[in-house]
Amino acid sequence: MELRGRTWKFGNDVDTDVIIPARYLNTSDPKELAVHCMEDADPRFPAGVKPGDIIVAGKNFGCGSSREHAPIAIKAAGVSCVIAKTFARIFYRNAFNIGLPIFESPEAADRIGEGDEVAVDVEAGVIRNITRNETYRATQVPPFMQQIIAAGGLINYVAERMKRDGKV
Amino acid sequence: MGMTITEKILAAHAGREKVEPGELINVRIDLALGNDITAPVAIREFEKIGVDRVFDRDRVVLVPDHFVPNKDIKSAQQAKIMREFARKHGITHYFEVGRMGVEHCLLPEQGLVGPGDLVIGADSHTCTYGGLGAFSTGVGSTDLAAAMALGETWLKVPESVKFIYHGEMPEWVTGKDLILYTIGKIGVDGALYMAMEFTGPAVERMPVDGRLTMANMAVEAGAKNGIVPPDEITRRYVEGRAKRPFTFFASDPDAGYAREYDFDVSKMEPAVAFPHLPENVKPVSEASGITIDQAVIGSCTNGRMDDLREAARVLRGRKVNSNVRLLVIPGTQEIYRQAMREGLFEIFLDAGAAISTPTCGPCLGGYMGILAEGERCIATTNRNFVGRMGHPGSEVYLSSPAVAAASAVLGRIAAPWEVK
């Protein structure tokens, strides 16, 4: 599968309060959350983001609160994937669990500029910068997490397992 | 090579003799926790799995604390989803308003978590219970949903980092100051994916409340968990409280650590974290002079009895500055009652503070103390990100209860000894 879009660039330590502020957490409706996604970091983002667009950021993306509303808001805003130097651990789990593709690549995070056109080969973990004619590699995803992705998220994975064990 | 306390607890819950950092393991969980923000999403996902009951109704804990007493219609709807789920599934430990508390103050107090436990919670500050010698870590709502169905979860065994705190803690230096100092040294991703093990003479002498504060903020350094080896102080705290048997684990002398840090606490001052990251830490003397509009004393970080006593010690016989709103939020109903019995409420009320029912409210900019544009707050909470307590143009400074109280009196960030 290939994901393709224009990039929005952010810095280091983008926290989940900035991704979706708590003042909007009185709902868990993805569409409502998407309207406010990243608004405190870049007020142009919610109205300007287009389906397929890619978020590129520095280290420790998604630090802070465990709110799953953060990756939900990003996904519902139409973002196809997030590329960062590193991810905070709860955000990392959450993204896989809900099926938001994320890629760790310090090189890509450094080299990609705002508004570049980027294409990501999900299975190969290869990131192609079409604007600059460059290619970067993402860190390999552990096999167990690939199974979660293949199942279509953690809930499907658990449902299949429980069905197999005769518990559903 | 031996194992760390974190590795031993994980091994015990994986049914294994030994585990090593980097391994992916399936572990049995002793407790799964959710709140009024994260549980509604978890419940939606749980219902997709197709099971008709939770793995153990005694081991799922649901605490409405973030936006309750309900702050608006939408949050009332969220709280209702959780309440109805708790009734439908006969959840033993659902805590209604009037009996609830800030979750990470409540669970240790009620003896629902103890040494050697493995706890996951859909709240990042679930790492608090490491203060009792448990392995506990924050997860998202979907992980909670899966855990409620299976009674187990998958974890990557973290590498451990050892922190050794030497020396005698000076007056007014607390667990909060030690953890802020530590985050200031290693940064907000200084322990990313790792276990932070807090040891040394200063921690060995520290009461449980201070240890819970230290473990609470491990996530602010990116850690998976924070942990204090349990000892006699722990035993005195958990005996008579624990609702389940507990186990004391200890790191082997030859356990492996990714890094070790030695800190001398005897020269430390109370610490203040400047906006907009918890790693922007300076000694309080370098923060003096910054005027404030609000002070908040409470939260899962510093809403316990020792915290309120420390604040009261500063506020006794003094008045909150005319330019400042001081909010005091006891962490649980028990703490509320105990503070009242000890006469702390008289001190707070005489000073001109507002006392609130337990809630996470202002810490995350939910309600009950939201900041306007340009306003500045000193808070005993755990995060000072952009817009954390309200308007994106407001500022939060993090400190101990004594520093927050002194700042409330003087109208500017101040050390407790400046209050005359």
Interface residues (C-beta under 8 A of the other chain):
Chain A: D13 D15 D17 V18 P21 A22 R23 L25 N26 T27 S28 D40 A41 K59 N60 C63 G64 S65 S66 R67 E68 H69 P71 I72 T86 A88 R89 I90 R93 N94 N97 I98 P142 F144 G153 L154 I155 V158 A159 M162 K163 K167 V168
Chain B: L24 I37 T38 P40 V41 R44 E45 K48 I49 G50 V51 H66 F67 K71 D72 K74 S75 Q78 A122 D123 S124 T126 G138 V139 G140 S141 T142 D143 A145 A146 A149 L150 W154 K156 V188 D189 L192 Y193 V219 G222 K224 L277 L364 G365 G366 I370 R383 F385 V386 G387 R388 G390 P392
